Amino acid sequence: MKPRDASAWLLDLGGVLTDDVWQRMVLTPGEGLADRLGIDRQAAEAAGTQLWERYAVRPEADEDEYWRDLATLVGVPIPSSLVSETEQKLVRANPESSALVWALEERRARIGVLSNNTAFWYPKQARLAGIEHAVDPELVFLSFRARVTKEDVPGLFEVAANRVPALAATVVVDDQLELVRQARRVGFRAIHYPPDWSRSLVDHLLPR
């Protein structure tokens, strides 16, 4: 089966349809919160990774609490006004995310999401990527709801594999090669999309 003939697609958000939110907001050179607030970049990355692992599996979580926790870990206050400004300025959707949704809808493929995510960033990313109207609720697999991540074994891939109606006809898209391999081991077809968006999203996933 060619990818363009798949009956369902499970798309990642961060790294594929949108930026990875916390990395973009905290670690972007010069414009991210770490550099703007004079936070050591290694300390900021370590704190962000630690909190991501915690918040990605919490069904109910508050974004303000997240930023307070980050401020505590790095020892620097993080003003909420600066958080909002940084998010609006830096966090982007892939410029072809809407075109991909249109192309998949034209093929009458079911569109889902398979993402390590948080309760507060998922709706923002879905809205930013323009996929809210198109996503099939039965094909939404999120780490904070399942309380497991893609990296866990068994984890989010296994949760999805047990619920999709046609495993071999479902394509998973991810920006991390190891997770693509993990999806394939579970039985999905899987495609790696480069996280630097160096290739056309539509042409890469739906080659002619």
Backbone as ProteinMPNN parsed JSONL, in Angstrom:
{"seq_chain_A": "MKPRDASAWLLDLGGVLTDDVWQRMVLTPGEGLADRLGIDRQAAEAAGTQLWERYAVRPEADEDEYWRDLATLVGVPIPSSLVSETEQKLVRANPESSALVWALEERRARIGVLSNNTAFWYPKQARLAGIEHAVDPELVFLSFRARVTKEDVPGLFEVAANRVPALAATVVVDDQLELVRQARRVGFRAIHYPPDWSRSLVDHLLPR", "coords_chain_A": {"N_chain_A": [[0.826, -1.196, 0.0], [0.577, 2.165, -0.911], [1.49, 5.241, 0.732], [-0.273, 7.354, 0.033], [-2.618, 6.037, -0.377], [-3.595, 5.323, 2.058], [-6.025, 4.695, 4.626], [-6.287, 6.059, 6.961], [-4.68, 8.599, 8.918], [-2.316, 9.308, 11.377], [-1.182, 12.006, 12.859], [1.675, 13.715, 14.075], [2.046, 16.536, 16.254], [3.887, 18.663, 17.508], [6.861, 19.475, 15.913], [6.067, 18.465, 13.491], [3.394, 19.36, 12.453], [3.345, 21.72, 13.855], [5.596, 23.936, 15.653], [7.712, 22.491, 18.226], [6.571, 23.303, 21.295], [7.614, 24.114, 23.953], [10.388, 23.977, 23.617], [10.809, 25.769, 21.525], [9.877, 28.176, 22.658], [11.478, 28.49, 24.912], [14.178, 27.958, 24.245], [14.972, 29.161, 21.834], [17.543, 30.824, 20.181], [18.551, 33.999, 21.309], [15.895, 35.065, 21.2], [14.292, 33.451, 22.735], [12.955, 32.487, 25.985], [15.005, 31.751, 27.762], [17.41, 33.092, 26.921], [16.485, 35.732, 26.932], [15.918, 36.173, 29.587], [18.273, 35.69, 30.8], [18.924, 33.096, 31.591], [20.803, 30.198, 32.192], [21.467, 28.181, 29.425], [21.78, 25.378, 29.357], [20.78, 24.675, 31.845], [18.176, 25.559, 31.523], [17.27, 23.885, 29.463], [17.476, 21.373, 30.691], [15.64, 21.684, 32.79], [13.291, 22.155, 31.332], [13.007, 19.718, 29.98], [12.664, 17.97, 32.139], [10.22, 18.903, 33.198], [8.557, 18.528, 31.004], [8.423, 15.739, 30.824], [6.95, 15.266, 33.084], [4.526, 16.772, 32.839], [3.475, 15.863, 30.445], [2.094, 13.552, 30.925], [0.04, 14.117, 32.589], [-3.331, 14.246, 33.157], [-4.877, 16.48, 33.842], [-3.815, 19.686, 33.807], [-2.322, 22.847, 34.426], [-1.35, 25.678, 32.605], [-0.207, 28.007, 33.696], [0.76, 27.023, 36.082], [2.723, 25.346, 35.104], [4.654, 27.198, 34.095], [5.326, 28.471, 36.461], [6.526, 26.347, 37.807], [8.717, 25.921, 36.133], [10.09, 28.333, 36.488], [10.786, 28.063, 39.162], [12.553, 25.882, 39.057], [14.685, 26.886, 37.519], [15.37, 29.081, 38.932], [14.692, 31.72, 38.362], [12.42, 34.373, 38.01], [9.59, 34.212, 35.812], [7.889, 36.276, 33.906], [4.389, 36.408, 33.255], [3.423, 37.98, 31.203], [5.577, 38.109, 29.471], [5.755, 35.473, 28.711], [3.378, 35.168, 27.193], [3.882, 37.009, 25.139], [6.159, 35.874, 23.967], [5.208, 33.396, 23.086], [3.315, 34.173, 21.116], [5.0, 35.377, 19.312], [6.927, 33.469, 18.541], [6.015, 30.742, 18.262], [5.056, 28.616, 15.725], [2.963, 27.432, 13.031], [3.455, 24.706, 10.772], [3.934, 25.815, 7.497], [2.561, 24.375, 5.575], [0.593, 22.933, 6.787], [-2.228, 23.29, 6.701], [-2.672, 22.811, 4.0], [-1.986, 20.126, 3.845], [-4.004, 18.948, 5.391], [-6.21, 19.56, 3.778], [-5.536, 18.08, 1.483], [-5.626, 15.454, 2.469], [-8.282, 15.282, 3.263], [-9.483, 15.508, 0.783], [-8.863, 13.055, -0.244], [-10.494, 11.548, 1.253], [-9.542, 10.44, 3.561], [-9.278, 9.421, 6.954], [-8.447, 11.593, 9.597], [-6.211, 11.792, 12.21], [-4.614, 12.301, 15.433], [-1.521, 11.669, 16.949], [0.254, 12.129, 19.637], [2.758, 13.144, 21.92], [1.885, 15.217, 24.438], [0.51, 18.107, 26.19], [-2.193, 18.974, 28.435], [-2.742, 21.653, 28.173], [-1.302, 22.653, 25.973], [-2.03, 21.138, 23.754], [-4.697, 21.91, 22.667], [-4.055, 24.486, 21.762], [-2.062, 24.018, 19.834], [-3.457, 22.412, 18.005], [-5.357, 24.219, 17.097], [-3.67, 26.176, 16.012], [-2.466, 24.742, 13.947], [-4.612, 24.348, 12.331], [-6.29, 22.097, 12.316], [-8.469, 21.427, 13.795], [-11.173, 21.177, 12.92], [-11.042, 18.995, 11.306], [-10.165, 16.682, 12.523], [-10.723, 13.341, 13.467], [-12.488, 12.373, 16.215], [-12.265, 9.798, 17.264], [-9.768, 9.041, 16.626], [-7.791, 10.288, 18.084], [-4.987, 10.389, 19.932], [-3.391, 11.0, 22.779], [-0.737, 11.775, 24.954], [-1.177, 12.883, 27.51], [-3.775, 12.207, 28.064], [-3.815, 9.423, 27.896], [-1.906, 8.825, 29.734], [0.54, 7.765, 29.22], [3.552, 7.817, 27.249], [4.864, 8.065, 23.859], [7.356, 6.924, 23.949], [7.235, 5.058, 25.983], [6.981, 1.551, 26.744], [4.77, -0.975, 27.164], [3.141, 1.688, 25.354], [1.991, 4.828, 24.056], [1.819, 4.234, 21.324], [0.993, 1.578, 21.346], [-1.478, 1.86, 22.601], [-2.862, 3.28, 20.609], [-2.705, 1.413, 18.502], [-4.384, -0.593, 19.365], [-6.836, 0.501, 18.999], [-7.319, 1.64, 16.492], [-9.149, 1.087, 13.458], [-8.039, -0.196, 11.221], [-5.085, -1.296, 11.192], [-2.838, -1.791, 9.452], [-3.436, -0.134, 7.375], [-3.091, 2.375, 8.26], [-1.291, 5.342, 8.644], [1.412, 6.597, 10.451], [2.889, 9.664, 11.329], [5.906, 11.121, 12.206], [8.456, 13.171, 13.751], [10.73, 12.134, 14.816], [13.172, 9.758, 14.349], [13.57, 7.355, 15.816], [11.106, 7.015, 17.015], [9.524, 6.634, 14.795], [10.504, 4.156, 13.977], [9.648, 2.698, 16.173], [6.871, 2.877, 15.934], [6.529, 1.39, 13.61], [7.312, -1.123, 14.488], [5.168, -1.794, 16.051], [3.25, -2.18, 14.168], [2.196, -0.254, 12.508], [2.213, 1.601, 9.404], [4.733, 3.96, 8.85], [6.073, 7.255, 8.643], [8.903, 9.295, 8.45], [9.264, 12.701, 9.13], [11.258, 15.504, 8.575], [12.323, 17.445, 11.359], [13.199, 20.028, 10.968], [11.703, 21.017, 8.984], [12.556, 20.951, 6.36], [11.674, 19.854, 4.058], [8.951, 19.775, 1.733], [5.87, 19.449, 3.264], [3.487, 18.319, 2.229], [4.324, 17.179, -0.256], [6.246, 15.405, 0.662], [4.845, 13.586, 2.263], [2.785, 12.76, 0.62], [3.721, 11.766, -2.004], [3.792, 12.145, -5.554]], "CA_chain_A": [[0.0, 0.0, 0.0], [1.278, 3.436, -0.927], [0.944, 6.143, 1.758], [-1.393, 8.166, -0.447], [-3.821, 5.208, -0.374], [-3.942, 4.973, 3.436], [-7.389, 5.071, 5.017], [-6.228, 6.928, 8.139], [-3.379, 9.196, 9.216], [-2.114, 9.782, 12.743], [-0.161, 13.037, 12.693], [2.273, 14.353, 15.239], [1.905, 17.991, 16.232], [5.181, 19.307, 17.652], [7.893, 18.986, 15.014], [5.485, 18.139, 12.186], [2.399, 20.369, 12.077], [3.703, 22.969, 14.533], [6.83, 23.871, 16.428], [7.692, 21.981, 19.592], [6.272, 24.57, 21.963], [8.49, 24.599, 25.02], [11.736, 24.188, 23.084], [10.797, 27.004, 20.733], [9.689, 29.333, 23.527], [12.533, 28.624, 25.918], [15.553, 27.774, 23.785], [15.317, 29.876, 20.597], [18.652, 31.756, 20.448], [18.298, 35.431, 21.269], [14.498, 35.462, 21.374], [13.618, 32.573, 23.68], [12.921, 32.95, 27.373], [16.296, 31.552, 28.427], [18.322, 34.191, 26.605], [15.911, 37.028, 27.312], [15.934, 36.309, 31.047], [19.613, 35.399, 31.303], [18.956, 31.762, 32.196], [21.761, 29.291, 31.57], [20.729, 27.385, 28.45], [21.774, 23.97, 29.758], [19.847, 24.557, 32.964], [16.827, 25.727, 30.978], [16.911, 22.674, 28.72], [17.278, 20.289, 31.657], [14.383, 21.936, 33.496], [12.199, 21.957, 30.386], [12.871, 18.278, 29.745], [12.1, 17.381, 33.356], [8.805, 19.259, 33.307], [7.84, 17.893, 29.898], [8.171, 14.349, 31.195], [5.925, 15.267, 34.128], [3.254, 17.327, 32.384], [2.962, 15.134, 29.279], [1.267, 12.42, 31.353], [-0.937, 14.594, 33.576], [-4.596, 14.514, 32.462], [-5.323, 17.839, 34.122], [-2.648, 20.503, 34.125], [-2.535, 24.27, 34.198], [-0.145, 26.251, 32.01], [0.426, 28.938, 34.642], [1.518, 26.194, 37.022], [3.92, 24.894, 34.389], [5.666, 28.257, 34.051], [5.808, 28.669, 37.832], [7.45, 25.25, 38.094], [9.957, 26.169, 35.393], [10.78, 29.431, 37.168], [11.368, 27.52, 40.39], [13.688, 25.019, 38.725], [15.829, 27.659, 37.007], [15.685, 30.125, 39.896], [14.487, 33.048, 37.769], [11.001, 34.638, 37.745], [9.213, 34.271, 34.398], [6.647, 37.057, 33.852], [3.361, 35.848, 32.372], [3.312, 38.824, 30.011], [6.659, 37.719, 28.565], [5.368, 34.167, 28.175], [2.389, 35.398, 26.132], [4.557, 37.688, 24.033], [7.067, 34.929, 23.322], [4.398, 32.407, 22.369], [2.748, 34.781, 19.912], [6.069, 35.744, 18.383], [7.809, 32.392, 18.106], [5.428, 29.427, 17.981], [4.512, 28.662, 14.369], [2.463, 26.232, 12.354], [4.081, 24.385, 9.494], [3.184, 26.564, 6.478], [1.761, 23.492, 4.72], [-0.304, 22.09, 7.585], [-3.594, 23.383, 6.171], [-2.689, 22.155, 2.693], [-1.99, 18.681, 4.077], [-5.357, 18.586, 5.819], [-7.067, 19.618, 2.592], [-5.192, 16.959, 0.602], [-6.117, 14.216, 3.072], [-9.748, 15.311, 3.185], [-9.836, 15.254, -0.613], [-8.751, 11.605, -0.43], [-11.446, 10.956, 2.193], [-8.817, 9.732, 4.618], [-9.559, 9.868, 8.317], [-7.302, 12.326, 10.134], [-6.094, 11.706, 13.655], [-3.428, 12.868, 16.07], [-0.809, 10.815, 17.891], [1.191, 13.154, 20.084], [3.122, 13.465, 23.298], [1.408, 16.591, 24.552], [-0.041, 18.492, 27.484], [-3.593, 19.383, 28.407], [-2.881, 23.071, 27.815], [-0.726, 22.984, 24.674], [-2.684, 20.45, 22.638], [-5.703, 22.706, 21.942], [-3.408, 25.608, 21.081], [-1.386, 23.524, 18.638], [-4.474, 21.975, 17.045], [-5.925, 25.433, 16.51], [-2.628, 26.809, 15.209], [-2.25, 23.93, 12.742], [-5.823, 24.354, 11.522], [-6.814, 20.738, 12.139], [-9.57, 21.17, 14.738], [-12.406, 20.773, 12.237], [-10.816, 17.815, 10.476], [-9.725, 15.522, 13.295], [-11.708, 12.342, 13.882], [-12.313, 12.2, 17.665], [-11.911, 8.42, 17.595], [-8.368, 8.824, 16.254], [-6.952, 11.243, 18.814], [-4.233, 9.66, 20.954], [-2.569, 12.02, 23.421], [-0.064, 11.212, 26.124], [-1.738, 13.337, 28.786], [-5.022, 11.474, 28.289], [-3.511, 7.999, 28.097], [-0.94, 8.754, 30.839], [1.764, 7.119, 28.743], [4.125, 8.515, 26.107], [5.277, 7.209, 22.75], [8.586, 6.221, 24.313], [6.936, 3.964, 26.903], [6.66, 0.247, 26.158], [3.825, -0.476, 26.16], [2.89, 3.115, 25.482], [0.95, 5.461, 23.252], [1.651, 3.513, 20.054], [0.19, 0.381, 21.609], [-2.846, 2.332, 22.84], [-3.452, 3.585, 19.302], [-2.811, 0.188, 17.702], [-5.525, -1.368, 19.846], [-8.098, 1.211, 18.766], [-7.567, 1.986, 15.087], [-9.886, -0.002, 12.815], [-7.249, -0.905, 10.203], [-3.71, -0.962, 11.565], [-1.923, -1.8, 8.313], [-3.821, 0.932, 6.447], [-2.961, 3.629, 8.997], [0.059, 5.896, 8.573], [1.866, 7.469, 11.53], [3.916, 10.623, 10.909], [6.633, 11.625, 13.37], [9.706, 13.855, 13.403], [11.855, 11.451, 15.45], [13.386, 8.482, 13.668], [13.38, 6.217, 16.711], [9.668, 6.824, 17.208], [9.037, 6.039, 13.547], [10.828, 2.725, 14.059], [8.798, 2.1, 17.202], [5.534, 2.748, 15.35], [6.564, 0.271, 12.66], [7.37, -2.385, 15.236], [3.817, -2.076, 16.544], [2.445, -2.614, 13.032], [1.785, 0.865, 11.667], [3.086, 2.219, 8.426], [5.196, 5.187, 9.505], [6.905, 8.121, 7.807], [9.67, 10.316, 9.166], [9.275, 14.04, 8.542], [12.354, 16.204, 9.251], [11.834, 18.479, 12.277], [13.569, 21.375, 10.52], [10.75, 21.353, 7.919], [13.362, 21.209, 5.167], [10.99, 19.283, 2.901], [7.531, 20.087, 1.62], [5.073, 18.507, 4.046], [2.553, 17.608, 1.355], [5.051, 16.356, -1.23], [6.969, 14.344, 1.364], [3.913, 12.573, 2.757], [1.908, 12.308, -0.46], [4.449, 11.913, -3.272], [3.005, 11.816, -6.745]], "C_chain_A": [[0.865, 1.254, 0.0], [0.664, 4.36, 0.126], [-0.273, 6.929, 1.289], [-2.7, 7.373, -0.464], [-4.269, 4.815, 1.035], [-5.351, 5.454, 3.773], [-7.401, 6.013, 6.212], [-4.795, 7.397, 8.362], [-3.363, 9.667, 10.657], [-0.915, 10.725, 12.724], [0.38, 13.504, 14.034], [2.033, 15.853, 15.129], [3.278, 18.647, 16.309], [6.245, 18.676, 16.773], [7.387, 18.643, 13.63], [4.51, 19.231, 11.75], [2.657, 21.722, 12.721], [5.101, 22.828, 15.121], [6.616, 23.043, 17.689], [7.629, 23.195, 20.513], [7.331, 24.976, 22.975], [9.908, 24.83, 24.513], [11.82, 25.504, 22.32], [10.724, 28.232, 21.637], [10.867, 29.565, 24.464], [13.918, 28.725, 25.296], [15.916, 28.495, 22.491], [16.409, 30.905, 20.88], [18.23, 33.217, 20.3], [16.886, 35.839, 21.623], [13.734, 34.602, 22.372], [13.741, 33.084, 25.105], [14.265, 32.801, 28.074], [17.228, 32.732, 28.172], [17.773, 35.536, 27.058], [15.961, 37.258, 28.819], [17.295, 35.971, 31.651], [19.725, 34.064, 32.017], [19.976, 30.907, 31.452], [21.018, 28.309, 30.666], [20.684, 25.902, 28.824], [20.801, 23.733, 30.903], [18.409, 24.665, 32.476], [16.374, 24.472, 30.236], [16.646, 21.506, 29.661], [15.954, 20.45, 32.392], [13.189, 21.694, 32.582], [11.94, 20.49, 30.112], [12.223, 17.593, 30.946], [10.605, 17.667, 33.467], [7.978, 18.627, 32.192], [7.48, 16.457, 30.254], [7.066, 14.25, 32.248], [4.561, 15.679, 33.571], [2.656, 16.562, 31.207], [2.092, 13.944, 29.66], [0.29, 12.816, 32.459], [-2.236, 14.954, 32.874], [-5.123, 15.928, 32.676], [-4.113, 18.647, 34.559], [-2.91, 21.934, 33.693], [-1.246, 24.89, 33.664], [0.555, 27.226, 32.947], [1.273, 28.176, 35.657], [2.812, 25.703, 36.383], [5.003, 25.96, 34.423], [6.182, 28.602, 35.444], [6.811, 27.586, 38.207], [8.778, 25.459, 37.374], [10.764, 27.272, 36.063], [11.457, 28.943, 38.445], [12.615, 26.699, 40.088], [14.907, 25.806, 38.261], [16.21, 28.808, 37.927], [15.546, 31.535, 39.372], [12.992, 33.255, 37.549], [10.735, 34.747, 36.243], [7.881, 35.01, 34.308], [5.646, 36.473, 32.856], [3.207, 36.674, 31.1], [4.386, 38.468, 28.989], [6.378, 36.355, 27.944], [4.405, 34.346, 27.001], [3.031, 36.03, 24.907], [5.43, 36.716, 23.247], [6.301, 33.882, 22.525], [3.872, 32.977, 21.059], [3.815, 35.058, 18.861], [6.759, 34.537, 17.762], [7.124, 31.108, 17.656], [4.655, 29.478, 16.664], [3.857, 27.334, 13.984], [3.324, 25.976, 11.131], [3.282, 25.091, 8.399], [2.329, 25.695, 5.565], [0.779, 22.629, 5.51], [-1.734, 22.121, 7.046], [-3.714, 22.686, 4.823], [-2.699, 20.636, 2.841], [-3.381, 18.213, 4.488], [-6.297, 18.558, 4.62], [-6.811, 18.417, 1.685], [-5.71, 15.634, 1.155], [-7.642, 14.156, 3.029], [-10.212, 15.01, 1.765], [-9.786, 13.759, -0.92], [-9.708, 10.829, 0.475], [-10.755, 10.074, 3.223], [-9.246, 10.281, 5.973], [-8.287, 10.493, 8.89], [-7.326, 12.247, 11.649], [-4.806, 12.344, 14.134], [-2.838, 11.825, 17.003], [0.367, 11.638, 18.399], [1.482, 13.058, 21.576], [2.759, 14.932, 23.492], [0.882, 16.855, 25.951], [-1.48, 18.957, 27.323], [-3.76, 20.825, 27.956], [-2.287, 23.411, 26.457], [-1.423, 22.289, 23.514], [-3.733, 21.315, 21.943], [-5.104, 23.895, 21.208], [-2.755, 25.149, 19.78], [-2.385, 23.067, 17.578], [-5.095, 23.169, 16.338], [-4.92, 26.103, 15.576], [-2.418, 26.072, 13.888], [-3.471, 23.887, 11.834], [-6.44, 22.99, 11.318], [-8.036, 20.452, 13.007], [-10.803, 20.6, 14.044], [-12.275, 19.418, 11.565], [-10.539, 16.546, 11.269], [-10.907, 14.63, 13.68], [-11.504, 12.083, 15.378], [-11.906, 10.791, 18.077], [-10.445, 8.115, 17.3], [-7.449, 9.858, 16.896], [-6.308, 10.51, 19.987], [-3.182, 10.608, 21.533], [-1.999, 11.476, 24.723], [-0.719, 11.634, 27.431], [-3.078, 12.669, 29.086], [-4.751, 10.008, 28.619], [-2.585, 7.759, 29.281], [0.271, 7.898, 30.496], [2.254, 7.91, 27.536], [4.44, 7.527, 24.986], [6.49, 6.367, 23.131], [8.337, 5.038, 25.237], [6.632, 2.676, 26.132], [6.059, -0.637, 27.251], [3.5, 0.996, 26.425], [1.827, 3.592, 24.511], [0.745, 4.769, 21.901], [0.776, 2.277, 20.243], [-1.268, 0.749, 21.886], [-3.55, 2.577, 21.507], [-3.675, 2.319, 18.478], [-4.018, -0.65, 18.105], [-6.866, -0.735, 19.505], [-8.355, 1.566, 17.309], [-8.235, 0.812, 14.394], [-9.067, -0.81, 11.818], [-5.786, -0.528, 10.38], [-2.798, -0.833, 10.348], [-2.236, -0.71, 7.296], [-3.76, 2.305, 7.104], [-1.51, 4.077, 8.988], [0.298, 6.815, 9.767], [2.953, 8.384, 10.981], [4.572, 11.195, 12.153], [7.944, 12.254, 12.923], [10.929, 13.193, 14.027], [11.991, 10.046, 14.867], [13.139, 7.282, 14.573], [11.898, 5.954, 16.953], [9.006, 6.277, 15.953], [9.301, 4.533, 13.559], [9.932, 2.02, 15.07], [7.377, 1.901, 16.676], [5.476, 1.573, 14.381], [6.595, -1.068, 13.378], [5.993, -2.79, 15.751], [2.902, -2.54, 15.412], [1.935, -1.507, 12.14], [2.72, 1.019, 10.469], [3.507, 3.548, 9.041], [6.166, 5.929, 8.599], [7.614, 9.127, 8.7], [9.594, 11.629, 8.402], [10.315, 14.86, 9.282], [11.865, 17.366, 10.113], [12.244, 19.894, 11.897], [12.689, 21.85, 9.363], [11.471, 21.662, 6.608], [12.742, 20.616, 3.904], [9.532, 19.723, 2.907], [6.724, 19.023, 2.36], [4.175, 17.669, 3.142], [3.295, 16.678, 0.4], [5.772, 15.187, -0.563], [6.026, 13.223, 1.794], [3.051, 11.977, 1.651], [2.61, 12.472, -1.809], [3.603, 11.466, -4.456], [3.631, 10.647, -7.502]], "O_chain_A": [[1.778, 1.386, 0.815], [-0.535, 4.284, 0.394], [-1.206, 7.146, 2.062], [-3.776, 7.964, -0.554], [-5.224, 4.053, 1.188], [-5.809, 6.481, 3.273], [-8.399, 6.69, 6.459], [-3.833, 6.698, 8.042], [-4.287, 10.344, 11.107], [0.228, 10.288, 12.59], [-0.365, 13.664, 15.001], [1.838, 16.376, 14.032], [3.788, 19.136, 15.301], [6.505, 17.477, 16.873], [8.174, 18.536, 12.69], [4.773, 19.947, 10.784], [2.237, 22.754, 12.196], [5.704, 21.756, 15.092], [5.49, 22.903, 18.168], [8.539, 24.024, 20.509], [7.894, 26.067, 22.874], [10.565, 25.782, 24.935], [12.786, 26.255, 22.456], [11.429, 29.216, 21.409], [11.21, 30.707, 24.769], [14.751, 29.497, 25.77], [17.076, 28.446, 22.082], [16.224, 31.774, 21.733], [17.633, 33.611, 19.298], [16.689, 36.86, 22.282], [12.647, 34.98, 22.81], [14.522, 33.99, 25.394], [14.626, 33.642, 28.897], [17.775, 33.306, 29.114], [18.531, 36.388, 27.521], [16.039, 38.398, 29.276], [17.451, 35.966, 32.872], [20.525, 33.913, 32.939], [20.004, 30.897, 30.221], [20.051, 27.678, 31.094], [19.662, 25.244, 28.629], [20.089, 22.729, 30.934], [17.528, 23.951, 32.955], [15.226, 24.048, 30.367], [15.705, 20.74, 29.457], [15.228, 19.477, 32.596], [12.194, 21.1, 32.997], [10.789, 20.062, 30.021], [11.345, 16.745, 30.79], [9.819, 16.777, 33.79], [6.831, 18.235, 32.41], [6.358, 16.014, 30.009], [6.334, 13.262, 32.294], [3.56, 15.005, 33.811], [1.444, 16.612, 30.996], [1.417, 13.38, 28.799], [-0.226, 11.96, 33.177], [-2.252, 15.883, 32.066], [-5.746, 16.504, 31.784], [-3.467, 18.329, 35.557], [-3.625, 22.191, 32.724], [-0.17, 24.652, 34.212], [1.784, 27.267, 32.987], [2.355, 28.619, 36.042], [3.858, 25.649, 37.029], [6.153, 25.661, 34.746], [7.343, 28.983, 35.599], [7.824, 27.866, 38.846], [9.842, 25.204, 37.939], [11.983, 27.162, 36.192], [12.568, 29.364, 38.767], [13.62, 26.811, 40.79], [16.04, 25.436, 38.572], [17.247, 29.441, 37.735], [16.199, 32.452, 39.869], [12.344, 32.393, 36.954], [11.543, 35.299, 35.496], [6.839, 34.426, 34.606], [6.017, 36.09, 31.746], [2.897, 36.131, 30.039], [4.142, 38.519, 27.784], [6.722, 36.111, 26.787], [4.592, 33.748, 25.941], [2.755, 35.633, 23.775], [5.439, 36.732, 22.016], [6.7, 33.524, 21.417], [3.973, 32.336, 20.013], [3.553, 34.978, 17.661], [7.137, 34.572, 16.591], [7.618, 30.444, 16.744], [3.727, 30.27, 16.503], [4.16, 26.278, 14.537], [3.857, 26.906, 10.527], [2.056, 24.974, 8.376], [1.465, 26.209, 4.855], [0.197, 21.694, 4.961], [-2.378, 21.077, 6.948], [-4.726, 22.049, 4.532], [-3.344, 19.937, 2.059], [-3.875, 17.202, 3.99], [-7.09, 17.629, 4.471], [-7.751, 17.806, 1.177], [-6.181, 14.786, 0.398], [-8.22, 13.097, 2.786], [-11.22, 14.332, 1.569], [-10.553, 13.255, -1.74], [-9.726, 9.599, 0.459], [-11.319, 9.086, 3.693], [-9.54, 11.469, 6.109], [-7.187, 9.978, 8.688], [-8.321, 12.585, 12.29], [-4.014, 12.857, 13.344], [-3.562, 11.174, 17.757], [1.356, 11.825, 17.69], [0.571, 12.911, 22.391], [3.274, 15.796, 22.783], [0.814, 15.954, 26.788], [-1.925, 19.288, 26.224], [-4.805, 21.186, 27.415], [-2.725, 24.378, 25.834], [-1.408, 22.802, 22.396], [-3.675, 21.452, 20.721], [-5.591, 24.275, 20.143], [-2.878, 25.81, 18.749], [-2.182, 23.308, 16.388], [-5.331, 23.135, 15.13], [-5.276, 26.544, 14.483], [-2.219, 26.693, 12.844], [-3.378, 23.44, 10.69], [-7.047, 22.73, 10.279], [-8.582, 19.35, 12.96], [-11.407, 19.645, 14.533], [-13.278, 18.762, 11.284], [-10.668, 15.445, 10.734], [-11.941, 15.104, 14.151], [-10.436, 11.614, 15.77], [-11.275, 10.604, 19.118], [-9.939, 7.058, 17.676], [-6.443, 10.252, 16.307], [-6.99, 10.069, 20.912], [-2.215, 10.968, 20.863], [-2.69, 10.806, 25.49], [-0.81, 10.835, 28.363], [-3.472, 12.577, 30.248], [-5.378, 9.431, 29.507], [-2.483, 6.638, 29.78], [0.942, 7.371, 31.384], [1.471, 8.594, 26.877], [4.3, 6.315, 25.148], [6.629, 5.228, 22.684], [9.141, 4.107, 25.275], [6.099, 2.708, 25.023], [6.77, -1.017, 28.182], [3.574, 1.477, 27.556], [0.889, 2.866, 24.184], [-0.375, 4.723, 21.392], [-0.073, 1.969, 19.406], [-2.183, 0.043, 21.462], [-4.682, 2.142, 21.3], [-4.711, 2.17, 17.831], [-4.605, -1.339, 17.271], [-7.914, -1.352, 19.695], [-9.507, 1.773, 16.926], [-7.93, -0.34, 14.701], [-9.36, -1.983, 11.588], [-5.308, 0.441, 9.79], [-2.06, 0.145, 10.234], [-1.401, -0.392, 6.449], [-4.302, 3.278, 6.581], [-0.608, 3.295, 9.286], [-0.509, 7.698, 10.057], [3.837, 7.934, 10.252], [3.892, 11.695, 13.05], [8.478, 11.925, 11.864], [12.053, 13.639, 13.796], [11.05, 9.253, 14.891], [12.555, 6.292, 14.134], [11.481, 4.803, 17.081], [8.027, 5.535, 16.041], [8.434, 3.737, 13.198], [9.507, 0.886, 14.851], [6.753, 0.874, 16.942], [4.483, 0.846, 14.339], [5.979, -2.035, 12.93], [5.688, -3.976, 15.873], [1.899, -3.211, 15.656], [1.305, -1.778, 11.118], [3.881, 0.614, 10.523], [2.694, 4.199, 9.698], [6.969, 5.324, 7.888], [7.01, 9.731, 9.586], [9.825, 11.675, 7.194], [10.274, 14.918, 10.511], [11.074, 18.187, 9.649], [11.705, 20.86, 12.436], [12.893, 22.938, 8.825], [11.045, 22.528, 5.844], [13.236, 20.852, 2.801], [8.958, 20.007, 3.959], [6.884, 17.829, 2.104], [4.115, 16.447, 3.28], [2.929, 15.51, 0.265], [5.896, 14.111, -1.148], [6.373, 12.046, 1.699], [2.636, 10.821, 1.736], [2.147, 13.232, -2.66], [2.807, 10.532, -4.36], [3.107, 10.228, -8.533]]}, "name": "protein", "num_of_chains": 1, "seq": "MKPRDASAWLLDLGGVLTDDVWQRMVLTPGEGLADRLGIDRQAAEAAGTQLWERYAVRPEADEDEYWRDLATLVGVPIPSSLVSETEQKLVRANPESSALVWALEERRARIGVLSNNTAFWYPKQARLAGIEHAVDPELVFLSFRARVTKEDVPGLFEVAANRVPALAATVVVDDQLELVRQARRVGFRAIHYPPDWSRSLVDHLLPR"}
